[in-house]
Amino acid sequence: MSENETSKHMATPQQPMTSDKAEPQTELGWEIAKQLRALYSQQVSEPLPDKFIILLDQLAKSERKG
């Protein structure tokens, strides 16, 4: 598989994973895909909630002790 083919199938926050078979076939499909990409992009850029960061810190501390 060439580098171009490999990068085509790798997901990134800016470009979700796509495949030739997953292309929308209708205008509605394109609109749904557009909205899903916007939602995904928004979620990726959101900061982690404080409670989740605290839990990750607690987990890291417990792993260092054990």
C-alpha positions in Angstrom: 0.0 0.0 0.0 1.5 3.4 -1.0 1.8 6.3 1.5 -1.0 8.1 -0.3 -3.3 5.1 0.1 -2.3 4.7 3.8 -3.0 8.4 4.6 -6.3 8.2 2.9 -7.6 5.7 5.4 -6.0 7.3 8.6 -8.4 9.3 10.8 -7.3 12.7 12.1 -9.3 15.3 14.0 -9.4 17.4 10.9 -10.2 14.6 8.5 -12.3 11.7 9.8 -11.6 8.2 8.3 -13.3 7.7 5.0 -13.6 4.9 2.5 -14.7 4.9 -1.1 -17.7 2.8 -0.1 -18.8 5.2 2.6 -19.5 8.1 0.3 -23.0 9.5 0.6 -25.1 8.9 -2.5 -27.8 11.6 -2.0 -28.0 15.3 -1.2 -29.4 14.3 2.2 -26.5 11.9 2.8 -24.0 14.7 2.0 -25.8 17.0 4.4 -25.8 14.4 7.2 -22.1 13.8 6.6 -21.4 17.5 6.7 -23.2 17.9 10.0 -21.5 14.8 11.5 -18.1 16.2 10.5 -18.9 19.5 12.2 -20.1 17.8 15.4 -17.0 15.6 15.4 -14.7 18.6 14.9 -16.4 20.5 17.7 -16.1 17.5 20.1 -12.5 17.0 19.4 -11.7 20.6 20.2 -13.6 20.6 23.6 -11.4 20.5 26.7 -11.6 17.6 29.1 -14.0 18.1 32.1 -12.2 18.9 35.4 -13.7 15.8 37.0 -12.2 13.6 34.3 -8.7 15.2 34.7 -8.9 14.6 38.5 -9.8 10.9 37.9 -6.9 10.6 35.5 -4.5 12.1 38.1 -5.8 9.8 40.8 -5.3 6.8 38.4 -1.7 7.9 37.6 -0.9 8.3 41.3 -2.3 4.9 42.2 -0.2 3.3 39.3 3.0 4.9 40.6 2.4 3.5 44.1 1.6 0.0 42.9 
